[in-house]
Amino acid sequence: QVQLVESGGGLVQPGGSLRLSCAASGIIFSIYSMGWYRQPPGKQREMVARITAGRSTVYADSVKDRFTISRDNAKNTVYLQMNSLTPEDTAVYYCKAQGGGRDYWGQGTQVTVSS
């Protein structure tokens, strides 16, 4: 059974930082591409950042130079370091594992940026 469990969300002031974690089980983590997506209130889900098995990364333009995705294959975990947060970053953040023609999603973690 595949499980992706996100953690690290919460309430943060504008300009602050958060680090999200996504712990995976039930997959051979090291061969999967991993991604972070988000769904702002009333909007569609969008890609935030992705990292391949070979550690190549892709970022949405809106988060470049502020967010960093990384992975620790020994811990089966992918991270999203988020700096210089703005209210526009408020969303539910989801982790996705992609590989072998399958996609798996976590349940999401809420990030709220507000003063």
N, CA, C and O atoms as a printed pandas DataFrame, in Angstrom:
     atom_number atom_name residue_name chain_id  residue_number  x_coord  y_coord  z_coord
0              1         N          GLN        A               1    0.846   -1.192    0.000
1              2        CA          GLN        A               1    0.000    0.000    0.000
2              3         C          GLN        A               1    0.878    1.238    0.000
3              4         O          GLN        A               1    1.748    1.399    0.857
4              5         N          VAL        A               2    0.640    2.113   -0.975
5              6        CA          VAL        A               2    1.433    3.329   -1.094
6              7         C          VAL        A               2    0.861    4.404   -0.187
7              8         O          VAL        A               2   -0.346    4.648   -0.167
8              9         N          GLN        A               3    1.739    5.035    0.554
9             10        CA          GLN        A               3    1.321    6.160    1.390
10            11         C          GLN        A               3    2.297    7.306    1.225
11            12         O          GLN        A               3    3.513    7.114    1.228
12            13         N          LEU        A               4    1.749    8.495    1.081
13            14        CA          LEU        A               4    2.524    9.729    1.074
14            15         C          LEU        A               4    1.944   10.605    2.169
15            16         O          LEU        A               4    0.762   10.945    2.135
16            17         N          VAL        A               5    2.765   10.970    3.133
17            18        CA          VAL        A               5    2.287   11.732    4.286
18            19         C          VAL        A               5    3.035   13.049    4.367
19            20         O          VAL        A               5    4.237   13.088    4.630
20            21         N          GLU        A               6    2.296   14.134    4.135
21            22        CA          GLU        A               6    2.888   15.467    4.199
22            23         C          GLU        A               6    2.838   15.996    5.635
23            24         O          GLU        A               6    1.955   15.640    6.416
24            25         N          SER        A               7    3.785   16.834    5.951
25            26        CA          SER        A               7    3.807   17.510    7.246
26            27         C          SER        A               7    4.567   18.827    7.100
27            28         O          SER        A               7    5.259   19.052    6.107
28            29         N          GLY        A               8    4.426   19.685    8.098
29            30        CA          GLY        A               8    5.181   20.924    8.121
30            31         C          GLY        A               8    4.395   22.166    7.769
31            32         O          GLY        A               8    4.923   23.276    7.840
32            33         N          GLY        A               9    3.143   21.994    7.390
33            34        CA          GLY        A               9    2.327   23.162    7.073
34            35         C          GLY        A               9    1.937   23.925    8.334
35            36         O          GLY        A               9    2.202   23.490    9.455
36            37         N          GLY        A              10    1.300   25.076    8.119
37            38        CA          GLY        A              10    0.861   25.867    9.257
38            39         C          GLY        A              10    0.644   27.306    8.873
39            40         O          GLY        A              10    0.576   27.653    7.694
40            41         N          LEU        A              11    0.536   28.145    9.895
41            42        CA          LEU        A              11    0.334   29.582    9.718
42            43         C          LEU        A              11    1.671   30.295    9.861
43            44         O          LEU        A              11    2.402   30.063   10.824
44            45         N          VAL        A              12    1.986   31.149    8.918
45            46        CA          VAL        A              12    3.246   31.890    8.945
46            47         C          VAL        A              12    2.988   33.312    8.469
47            48         O          VAL        A              12    2.107   33.553    7.645
48            49         N          GLN        A              13    3.763   34.244    8.995
49            50        CA          GLN        A              13    3.627   35.635    8.583
50            51         C          GLN        A              13    4.289   35.860    7.233
51            52         O          GLN        A              13    5.206   35.128    6.861
52            53         N          PRO        A              14    3.830   36.867    6.498
53            54        CA          PRO        A              14    4.504   37.213    5.242
54            55         C          PRO        A              14    5.996   37.452    5.466
55            56         O          PRO        A              14    6.405   38.090    6.437
56            57         N          GLY        A              15    6.790   36.926    4.547
57            58        CA          GLY        A              15    8.235   37.011    4.680
58            59         C          GLY        A              15    8.853   35.852    5.432
59            60         O          GLY        A              15   10.076   35.717    5.468
60            61         N          GLY        A              16    8.036   35.026    6.025
61            62        CA          GLY        A              16    8.528   33.903    6.811
62            63         C          GLY        A              16    8.870   32.683    5.958
63            64         O          GLY        A              16    8.796   32.714    4.729
64            65         N          SER        A              17    9.241   31.624    6.642
65            66        CA          SER        A              17    9.668   30.387    5.992
66            67         C          SER        A              17    8.972   29.187    6.614
67            68         O          SER        A              17    8.585   29.200    7.782
68            69         N          LEU        A              18    8.829   28.163    5.807
69            70        CA          LEU        A              18    8.347   26.863    6.257
70            71         C          LEU        A              18    9.092   25.791    5.475
71            72         O          LEU        A              18    9.537   26.018    4.350
72            73         N          ARG        A              19    9.219   24.615    6.091
73            74        CA          ARG        A              19    9.740   23.469    5.360
74            75         C          ARG        A              19    8.708   22.353    5.424
75            76         O          ARG        A              19    8.343   21.880    6.501
76            77         N          LEU        A              20    8.250   21.945    4.256
77            78        CA          LEU        A              20    7.324   20.825    4.146
78            79         C          LEU        A              20    8.109   19.541    3.942
79            80         O          LEU        A              20    9.166   19.531    3.311
80            81         N          SER        A              21    7.571   18.462    4.490
81            82        CA          SER        A              21    8.144   17.137    4.300
82            83         C          SER        A              21    7.067   16.195    3.771
83            84         O          SER        A              21    5.884   16.349    4.073
84            85         N          CYS        A              22    7.494   15.232    2.989
85            86        CA          CYS        A              22    6.586   14.198    2.502
86            87         C          CYS        A              22    7.304   12.864    2.629
87            88         O          CYS        A              22    8.283   12.592    1.934
88            89         N          ALA        A              23    6.795   12.044    3.530
89            90        CA          ALA        A              23    7.383   10.725    3.760
90            91         C          ALA        A              23    6.613    9.688    2.960
91            92         O          ALA        A              23    5.388    9.595    3.051
92            93         N          ALA        A              24    7.343    8.917    2.180
93            94        CA          ALA        A              24    6.728    7.925    1.304
94            95         C          ALA        A              24    6.983    6.513    1.812
95            96         O          ALA        A              24    8.030    6.218    2.387
96            97         N          SER        A              25    6.003    5.653    1.584
97            98        CA          SER        A              25    6.163    4.239    1.875
98            99         C          SER        A              25    5.399    3.438    0.831
99           100         O          SER        A              25    4.448    3.932    0.226
100          101         N          GLY        A              26    5.826    2.202    0.630
101          102        CA          GLY        A              26    5.146    1.341   -0.325
102          103         C          GLY        A              26    5.622    1.491   -1.757
103          104         O          GLY        A              26    5.077    0.854   -2.658
104          105         N          ILE        A              27    6.629    2.321   -1.984
105          106        CA          ILE        A              27    7.218    2.479   -3.315
106          107         C          ILE        A              27    8.730    2.405   -3.194
107          108         O          ILE        A              27    9.301    2.596   -2.120
108          109         N          ILE        A              28    9.363    2.122   -4.329
109          110        CA          ILE        A              28   10.830    2.202   -4.368
110          111         C          ILE        A              28   11.153    3.671   -4.600
111          112         O          ILE        A              28   11.298    4.126   -5.735
112          113         N          PHE        A              29   11.258    4.387   -3.511
113          114        CA          PHE        A              29   11.295    5.850   -3.544
114          115         C          PHE        A              29   12.366    6.378   -4.493
115          116         O          PHE        A              29   12.129    7.346   -5.216
116          117         N          SER        A              30   13.521    5.762   -4.497
117          118        CA          SER        A              30   14.668    6.326   -5.220
118          119         C          SER        A              30   14.458    6.390   -6.726
119          120         O          SER        A              30   15.154    7.148   -7.402
120          121         N          ILE        A              31   13.527    5.623   -7.271
121          122        CA          ILE        A              31   13.338    5.629   -8.725
122          123         C          ILE        A              31   12.144    6.473   -9.159
123          124         O          ILE        A              31   11.849    6.578  -10.350
124          125         N          TYR        A              32   11.469    7.066   -8.197
125          126        CA          TYR        A              32   10.301    7.878   -8.496
126          127         C          TYR        A              32   10.660    9.347   -8.621
127          128         O          TYR        A              32   11.491    9.858   -7.870
128          129         N          SER        A              33   10.028   10.027   -9.576
129          130        CA          SER        A              33   10.033   11.478   -9.566
130          131         C          SER        A              33    9.039   11.929   -8.498
131          132         O          SER        A              33    7.970   11.341   -8.333
132          133         N          MET        A              34    9.411   12.970   -7.786
133          134        CA          MET        A              34    8.569   13.488   -6.716
134          135         C          MET        A              34    8.240   14.947   -6.993
135          136         O          MET        A              34    9.042   15.678   -7.574
136          137         N          GLY        A              35    7.071   15.353   -6.577
137          138        CA          GLY        A              35    6.670   16.724   -6.829
138          139         C          GLY        A              35    5.833   17.302   -5.717
139          140         O          GLY        A              35    5.201   16.588   -4.939
140          141         N          TRP        A              36    5.849   18.605   -5.666
141          142        CA          TRP        A              36    4.954   19.353   -4.787
142          143         C          TRP        A              36    4.004   20.157   -5.661
143          144         O          TRP        A              36    4.412   20.814   -6.619
144          145         N          TYR        A              37    2.736   20.088   -5.306
145          146        CA          TYR        A              37    1.690   20.827   -5.984
146          147         C          TYR        A              37    0.909   21.581   -4.929
147          148         O          TYR        A              37    0.971   21.263   -3.741
148          149         N          ARG        A              38    0.168   22.590   -5.379
149          150        CA          ARG        A              38   -0.659   23.317   -4.412
150          151         C          ARG        A              38   -1.979   23.720   -5.043
151          152         O          ARG        A              38   -2.096   23.880   -6.258
152          153         N          GLN        A              39   -2.964   23.878   -4.178
153          154        CA          GLN        A              39   -4.285   24.320   -4.619
154          155         C          GLN        A              39   -4.732   25.477   -3.751
155          156         O          GLN        A              39   -5.166   25.274   -2.616
156          157         N          PRO        A              40   -4.630   26.699   -4.279
157          158        CA          PRO        A              40   -5.104   27.856   -3.535
158          159         C          PRO        A              40   -6.627   27.827   -3.421
159          160         O          PRO        A              40   -7.284   27.141   -4.203
160          161         N          PRO        A              41   -7.193   28.546   -2.478
161          162        CA          PRO        A              41   -8.645   28.562   -2.317
162          163         C          PRO        A              41   -9.346   28.998   -3.600
163          164         O          PRO        A              41   -9.018   30.043   -4.162
164          165         N          GLY        A              42  -10.291   28.218   -4.058
165          166        CA          GLY        A              42  -11.074   28.564   -5.237
166          167         C          GLY        A              42  -10.340   28.436   -6.558
167          168         O          GLY        A              42  -10.853   28.865   -7.592
168          169         N          LYS        A              43   -9.150   27.854   -6.545
169          170        CA          LYS        A              43   -8.366   27.740   -7.782
170          171         C          LYS        A              43   -8.003   26.289   -8.047
171          172         O          LYS        A              43   -8.204   25.413   -7.206
172          173         N          GLN        A              44   -7.463   26.057   -9.242
173          174        CA          GLN        A              44   -7.055   24.703   -9.606
174          175         C          GLN        A              44   -5.697   24.362   -9.006
175          176         O          GLN        A              44   -4.903   25.238   -8.661
176          177         N          ARG        A              45   -5.463   23.072   -8.896
177          178        CA          ARG        A              45   -4.170   22.609   -8.422
178          179         C          ARG        A              45   -3.095   22.934   -9.451
179          180         O          ARG        A              45   -3.314   22.820  -10.657
180          181         N          GLU        A              46   -1.925   23.343   -8.953
181          182        CA          GLU        A              46   -0.829   23.722   -9.843
182          183         C          GLU        A              46    0.477   23.132   -9.361
183          184         O          GLU        A              46    0.661   22.892   -8.167
184          185         N          MET        A              47    1.374   22.901  -10.289
185          186        CA          MET        A              47    2.698   22.386   -9.949
186          187         C          MET        A              47    3.522   23.472   -9.291
187          188         O          MET        A              47    3.530   24.614   -9.749
188          189         N          VAL        A              48    4.203   23.129   -8.237
189          190        CA          VAL        A              48    5.110   24.054   -7.557
190          191         C          VAL        A              48    6.560   23.715   -7.879
191          192         O          VAL        A              48    7.336   24.578   -8.290
192          193         N          ALA        A              49    6.915   22.442   -7.686
193          194        CA          ALA        A              49    8.298   22.012   -7.928
194          195         C          ALA        A              49    8.316   20.504   -8.114
195          196         O          ALA        A              49    7.500   19.779   -7.544
196          197         N          ARG        A              50    9.259   20.050   -8.921
197          198        CA          ARG        A              50    9.442   18.610   -9.141
198          199         C          ARG        A              50   10.920   18.280   -9.073
199          200         O          ARG        A              50   11.776   19.112   -9.374
200          201         N          ILE        A              51   11.204   17.047   -8.671
201          202        CA          ILE        A              51   12.578   16.560   -8.648
202          203         C          ILE        A              51   12.580   15.132   -9.166
203          204         O          ILE        A              51   11.801   14.296   -8.709
204          205         N          THR        A              52   13.459   14.858  -10.123
205          206        CA          THR        A              52   13.507   13.527  -10.710
206          207         C          THR        A              52   14.352   12.597   -9.858
207          208         O          THR        A              52   14.967   13.006   -8.873
208          209         N          ALA        A              53   14.365   11.331  -10.265
209          210        CA          ALA        A              53   15.229   10.377   -9.575
210          211         C          ALA        A              53   16.689   10.791   -9.681
211          212         O          ALA        A              53   17.483   10.526   -8.779
212          213         N          GLY        A              54   17.040   11.438  -10.782
213          214        CA          GLY        A              54   18.404   11.907  -10.970
214          215         C          GLY        A              54   18.663   13.277  -10.352
215          216         O          GLY        A              54   19.739   13.853  -10.514
216          217         N          ARG        A              55   17.652   13.791   -9.637
217          218        CA          ARG        A              55   17.758   15.062   -8.887
218          219         C          ARG        A              55   17.714   16.300   -9.774
219          220         O          ARG        A              55   18.111   17.381   -9.338
220          221         N          SER        A              56   17.242   16.164  -11.003
221          222        CA          SER        A              56   16.953   17.362  -11.795
222          223         C          SER        A              56   15.696   18.005  -11.222
223          224         O          SER        A              56   14.776   17.317  -10.781
224          225         N          THR        A              57   15.672   19.334  -11.235
225          226        CA          THR        A              57   14.550   20.052  -10.637
226          227         C          THR        A              57   13.891   21.008  -11.622
227          228         O          THR        A              57   14.520   21.524  -12.546
228          229         N          VAL        A              58   12.608   21.224  -11.390
229          230        CA          VAL        A              58   11.821   22.179  -12.156
230          231         C          VAL        A              58   10.965   22.953  -11.149
231          232         O          VAL        A              58   10.426   22.382  -10.201
232          233         N          TYR        A              59   10.854   24.261  -11.378
233          234        CA          TYR        A              59   10.058   25.102  -10.489
234          235         C          TYR        A              59    9.049   25.929  -11.285
235          236         O          TYR        A              59    9.296   26.304  -12.431
236          237         N          ALA        A              60    7.931   26.198  -10.663
237          238        CA          ALA        A              60    7.010   27.180  -11.214
238          239         C          ALA        A              60    7.665   28.553  -11.138
239          240         O          ALA        A              60    8.422   28.842  -10.211
240          241         N          ASP        A              61    7.367   29.394  -12.121
241          242        CA          ASP        A              61    7.977   30.726  -12.147
242          243         C          ASP        A              61    7.682   31.505  -10.869
243          244         O          ASP        A              61    8.511   32.288  -10.405
244          245         N          SER        A              62    6.515   31.289  -10.315
245          246        CA          SER        A              62    6.081   32.069   -9.153
246          247         C          SER        A              62    6.879   31.751   -7.889
247          248         O          SER        A              62    6.834   32.518   -6.927
248          249         N          VAL        A              63    7.607   30.633   -7.875
249          250        CA          VAL        A              63    8.340   30.258   -6.664
250          251         C          VAL        A              63    9.847   30.177   -6.882
251          252         O          VAL        A              63   10.599   29.937   -5.938
252          253         N          LYS        A              64   10.287   30.375   -8.115
253          254        CA          LYS        A              64   11.734   30.329   -8.375
254          255         C          LYS        A              64   12.476   31.302   -7.485
255          256         O          LYS        A              64   12.016   32.420   -7.253
256          257         N          ASP        A              65   13.603   30.885   -6.996
257          258        CA          ASP        A              65   14.484   31.675   -6.132
258          259         C          ASP        A              65   13.944   31.854   -4.723
259          260         O          ASP        A              65   14.582   32.499   -3.891
260          261         N          ARG        A              66   12.751   31.278   -4.440
261          262        CA          ARG        A              66   12.206   31.329   -3.085
262          263         C          ARG        A              66   12.039   29.942   -2.480
263          264         O          ARG        A              66   12.225   29.755   -1.278
264          265         N          PHE        A              67   11.688   28.967   -3.319
265          266        CA          PHE        A              67   11.437   27.606   -2.855
266          267         C          PHE        A              67   12.545   26.685   -3.354
267          268         O          PHE        A              67   13.112   26.894   -4.426
268          269         N          THR        A              68   12.840   25.666   -2.558
269          270        CA          THR        A              68   13.825   24.660   -2.947
270          271         C          THR        A              68   13.286   23.270   -2.639
271          272         O          THR        A              68   12.898   22.978   -1.508
272          273         N          ILE        A              69   13.268   22.416   -3.661
273          274        CA          ILE        A              69   12.857   21.030   -3.467
274          275         C          ILE        A              69   14.110   20.170   -3.334
275          276         O          ILE        A              69   15.108   20.399   -4.016
276          277         N          SER        A              70   14.046   19.186   -2.453
277          278        CA          SER        A              70   15.162   18.266   -2.274
278          279         C          SER        A              70   14.615   16.912   -1.846
279          280         O          SER        A              70   13.455   16.788   -1.452
280          281         N          ARG        A              71   15.466   15.910   -1.930
281          282        CA          ARG        A              71   15.031   14.569   -1.543
282          283         C          ARG        A              71   16.126   13.862   -0.779
283          284         O          ARG        A              71   17.313   14.089   -1.010
284          285         N          ASP        A              72   15.710   12.999    0.139
285          286        CA          ASP        A              72   16.629   12.158    0.903
286          287         C          ASP        A              72   16.173   10.721    0.684
287          288         O          ASP        A              72   15.226   10.256    1.319
288          289         N          ASN        A              73   16.847   10.031   -0.208
289          290        CA          ASN        A              73   16.428    8.676   -0.557
290          291         C          ASN        A              73   16.595    7.702    0.612
291          292         O          ASN        A              73   15.878    6.705    0.703
292          293         N          ALA        A              74   17.531    7.992    1.492
293          294        CA          ALA        A              74   17.724    7.125    2.655
294          295         C          ALA        A              74   16.527    7.197    3.606
295          296         O          ALA        A              74   16.242    6.247    4.336
296          297         N          LYS        A              75   15.830    8.339    3.587
297          298        CA          LYS        A              75   14.670    8.527    4.467
298          299         C          LYS        A              75   13.352    8.445    3.713
299          300         O          LYS        A              75   12.288    8.624    4.305
300          301         N          ASN        A              76   13.412    8.174    2.407
301          302        CA          ASN        A              76   12.193    8.121    1.587
302          303         C          ASN        A              76   11.364    9.386    1.745
303          304         O          ASN        A              76   10.140    9.330    1.872
304          305         N          THR        A              77   12.030   10.504    1.736
305          306        CA          THR        A              77   11.371   11.778    2.026
306          307         C          THR        A              77   11.775   12.844    1.016
307          308         O          THR        A              77   12.934   12.944    0.613
308          309         N          VAL        A              78   10.793   13.627    0.625
309          310        CA          VAL        A              78   11.036   14.801   -0.215
310          311         C          VAL        A              78   10.656   16.035    0.592
311          312         O          VAL        A              78    9.706   16.015    1.374
312          313         N          TYR        A              79   11.404   17.094    0.390
313          314        CA          TYR        A              79   11.214   18.325    1.157
314          315         C          TYR        A              79   10.910   19.490    0.218
315          316         O          TYR        A              79   11.249   19.473   -0.965
316          317         N          LEU        A              80   10.263   20.494    0.788
317          318        CA          LEU        A              80   10.077   21.756    0.088
318          319         C          LEU        A              80   10.386   22.874    1.082
319          320         O          LEU        A              80    9.608   23.147    1.997
320          321         N          GLN        A              81   11.525   23.505    0.882
321          322        CA          GLN        A              81   11.887   24.662    1.698
322          323         C          GLN        A              81   11.283   25.896    1.056
323          324         O          GLN        A              81   11.554   26.192   -0.108
324          325         N          MET        A              82   10.468   26.615    1.809
325          326        CA          MET        A              82    9.764   27.775    1.294
326          327         C          MET        A              82   10.205   29.015    2.069
327          328         O          MET        A              82   10.015   29.101    3.282
328          329         N          ASN        A              83   10.787   29.960    1.364
329          330        CA          ASN        A              83   11.257   31.213    1.968
330          331         C          ASN        A              83   10.501   32.398    1.368
331          332         O          ASN        A              83    9.870   32.283    0.318
332          333         N          SER        A              84   10.577   33.522    2.048
333          334        CA          SER        A              84    9.964   34.762    1.566
334          335         C          SER        A              84    8.508   34.547    1.179
335          336         O          SER        A              84    8.066   34.969    0.110
336          337         N          LEU        A              85    7.777   33.892    2.055
337          338        CA          LEU        A              85    6.392   33.550    1.757
338          339         C          LEU        A              85    5.516   34.792    1.675
339          340         O          LEU        A              85    5.717   35.766    2.401
340          341         N          THR        A              86    4.543   34.738    0.776
341          342        CA          THR        A              86    3.577   35.815    0.598
342          343         C          THR        A              86    2.164   35.249    0.745
343          344         O          THR        A              86    1.981   34.033    0.682
344          345         N          PRO        A              87    1.178   36.100    0.939
345          346        CA          PRO        A              87   -0.200   35.595    1.043
346          347         C          PRO        A              87   -0.623   34.785   -0.184
347          348         O          PRO        A              87   -1.485   33.912   -0.084
348          349         N          GLU        A              88   -0.024   35.068   -1.332
349          350        CA          GLU        A              88   -0.354   34.325   -2.556
350          351         C          GLU        A              88    0.124   32.871   -2.504
351          352         O          GLU        A              88   -0.271   32.058   -3.339
352          353         N          ASP        A              89    0.949   32.553   -1.554
353          354        CA          ASP        A              89    1.406   31.167   -1.380
354          355         C          ASP        A              89    0.432   30.349   -0.530
355          356         O          ASP        A              89    0.625   29.146   -0.356
356          357         N          THR        A              90   -0.592   30.979   -0.010
357          358        CA          THR        A              90   -1.591   30.272    0.787
358          359         C          THR        A              90   -2.295   29.221   -0.071
359          360         O          THR        A              90   -2.840   29.530   -1.130
360          361         N          ALA        A              91   -2.272   27.985    0.402
361          362        CA          ALA        A              91   -2.844   26.877   -0.369
362          363         C          ALA        A              91   -2.733   25.592    0.442
363          364         O          ALA        A              91   -2.070   25.538    1.478
364          365         N          VAL        A              92   -3.400   24.566   -0.062
365          366        CA          VAL        A              92   -3.126   23.219    0.405
366          367         C          VAL        A              92   -2.013   22.665   -0.478
367          368         O          VAL        A              92   -2.115   22.687   -1.704
368          369         N          TYR        A              93   -0.968   22.176    0.142
369          370        CA          TYR        A              93    0.187   21.659   -0.577
370          371         C          TYR        A              93    0.144   20.127   -0.573
371          372         O          TYR        A              93   -0.021   19.486    0.465
372          373         N          TYR        A              94    0.299   19.571   -1.776
373          374        CA          TYR        A              94    0.228   18.137   -1.958
374          375         C          TYR        A              94    1.552   17.590   -2.486
375          376         O          TYR        A              94    2.248   18.244   -3.263
376          377         N          CYS        A              95    1.873   16.406   -2.058
377          378        CA          CYS        A              95    3.031   15.680   -2.538
378          379         C          CYS        A              95    2.563   14.648   -3.569
379          380         O          CYS        A              95    1.512   14.030   -3.402
380          381         N          LYS        A              96    3.346   14.468   -4.626
381          382        CA          LYS        A              96    3.020   13.471   -5.636
382          383         C          LYS        A              96    4.238   12.641   -5.975
383          384         O          LYS        A              96    5.344   13.157   -6.130
384          385         N          ALA        A              97    4.009   11.339   -6.088
385          386        CA          ALA        A              97    5.049   10.425   -6.561
386          387         C          ALA        A              97    4.638    9.938   -7.942
387          388         O          ALA        A              97    3.491    9.546   -8.154
388          389         N          GLN        A              98    5.576    9.964   -8.875
389          390        CA          GLN        A              98    5.272    9.582  -10.255
390          391         C          GLN        A              98    6.312    8.580  -10.726
391          392         O          GLN        A              98    7.516    8.826  -10.663
392          393         N          GLY        A              99    5.806    7.423  -11.210
393          394        CA          GLY        A              99    6.714    6.424  -11.726
394          395         C          GLY        A              99    5.980    5.179  -12.156
395          396         O          GLY        A              99    4.902    4.879  -11.642
396          397         N          GLY        A             100    6.552    4.454  -13.092
397          398        CA          GLY        A             100    5.938    3.221  -13.552
398          399         C          GLY        A             100    4.542    3.419  -14.112
399          400         O          GLY        A             100    3.700    2.524  -14.035
400          401         N          GLY        A             101    4.298    4.601  -14.677
401          402        CA          GLY        A             101    2.985    4.880  -15.244
402          403         C          GLY        A             101    1.906    5.179  -14.224
403          404         O          GLY        A             101    0.731    5.266  -14.579
404          405         N          ARG        A             102    2.276    5.338  -12.976
405          406        CA          ARG        A             102    1.312    5.603  -11.918
406          407         C          ARG        A             102    1.654    6.896  -11.218
407          408         O          ARG        A             102    2.818    7.288  -11.131
408          409         N          ASP        A             103    0.615    7.558  -10.718
409          410        CA          ASP        A             103    0.758    8.736   -9.871
410          411         C          ASP        A             103    0.128    8.422   -8.524
411          412         O          ASP        A             103   -0.936    7.807   -8.445
412          413         N          TYR        A             104    0.803    8.856   -7.470
413          414        CA          TYR        A             104    0.266    8.721   -6.117
414          415         C          TYR        A             104    0.299   10.088   -5.448
415          416         O          TYR        A             104    1.253   10.852   -5.601
416          417         N          TRP        A             105   -0.760   10.378   -4.704
417          418        CA          TRP        A             105   -0.894   11.681   -4.055
418          419         C          TRP        A             105   -1.014   11.515   -2.543
419          420         O          TRP        A             105   -1.562   10.534   -2.039
420          421         N          GLY        A             106   -0.483   12.508   -1.846
421          422        CA          GLY        A             106   -0.725   12.600   -0.420
422          423         C          GLY        A             106   -2.035   13.321   -0.141
423          424         O          GLY        A             106   -2.735   13.746   -1.060
424          425         N          GLN        A             107   -2.354   13.452    1.136
425          426        CA          GLN        A             107   -3.614   14.070    1.550
426          427         C          GLN        A             107   -3.527   15.591    1.615
427          428         O          GLN        A             107   -4.553   16.269    1.663
428          429         N          GLY        A             108   -2.334   16.120    1.616
429          430        CA          GLY        A             108   -2.166   17.565    1.616
430          431         C          GLY        A             108   -1.927   18.140    3.002
431          432         O          GLY        A             108   -2.319   17.565    4.017
432          433         N          THR        A             109   -1.269   19.295    3.009
433          434        CA          THR        A             109   -1.035   20.037    4.237
434          435         C          THR        A             109   -1.309   21.514    3.964
435          436         O          THR        A             109   -0.894   22.055    2.939
436          437         N          GLN        A             110   -2.006   22.152    4.888
437          438        CA          GLN        A             110   -2.420   23.542    4.688
438          439         C          GLN        A             110   -1.270   24.491    5.032
439          440         O          GLN        A             110   -0.627   24.366    6.074
440          441         N          VAL        A             111   -1.035   25.420    4.148
441          442        CA          VAL        A             111   -0.096   26.518    4.401
442          443         C          VAL        A             111   -0.876   27.818    4.293
443          444         O          VAL        A             111   -1.493   28.102    3.267
444          445         N          THR        A             112   -0.841   28.598    5.353
445          446        CA          THR        A             112   -1.526   29.886    5.367
446          447         C          THR        A             112   -0.525   30.976    5.688
447          448         O          THR        A             112    0.155   30.930    6.713
448          449         N          VAL        A             113   -0.439   31.955    4.803
449          450        CA          VAL        A             113    0.483   33.079    4.981
450          451         C          VAL        A             113   -0.361   34.313    5.252
451          452         O          VAL        A             113   -1.068   34.810    4.376
452          453         N          SER        A             114   -0.271   34.790    6.468
453          454        CA          SER        A             114   -1.116   35.906    6.882
454          455         C          SER        A             114   -0.509   36.599    8.082
455          456         O          SER        A             114    0.154   35.982    8.915
456          457         N          SER        A             115   -0.754   37.905    8.150
457          458        CA          SER        A             115   -0.308   38.659    9.323
458          459         C          SER        A             115   -1.421   38.745   10.351
459          460         O          SER        A             115   -1.237   39.343   11.411
